[in-house]
């Protein structure tokens, strides 16, 4: 398989995962790492987390790692570093791959930590006091 085809699949994966997460179709869970969240899809476990890009040390970075669920073996890691050759390709909404990963991470975090439920509960408590 060509590198171009691999990049296209990786880009399609992060864009589709972003869309499905936004639509509430993906159930993200906490992990032992406070900066990582995971979900299972078929035979695979996907982990999205903060990472470090030495070329941009002052900016947060994100990576999506795919694991074989049965063996636990890492299959692929997709990050802005690996997607640099296609960074100019945007979604219909105009999002580049970095923003797609960033937003997917943030949506996964909010879902796994039940942020919206917590905020609603706090608001309710404030109304009662």
PyMOL commands that set and color helices and strands:
alter all, ss='L'
color gray80, all
select helices_A, chain A and resi 3-22+54-56+84-86+97-112+115-128
alter helices_A, ss='H'
color red, helices_A
select strands_A, chain A and resi 29-30+36-41+44-51+61-68+74-79
alter strands_A, ss='S'
color yellow, strands_A
deselect
rebuild
show_as cartoon
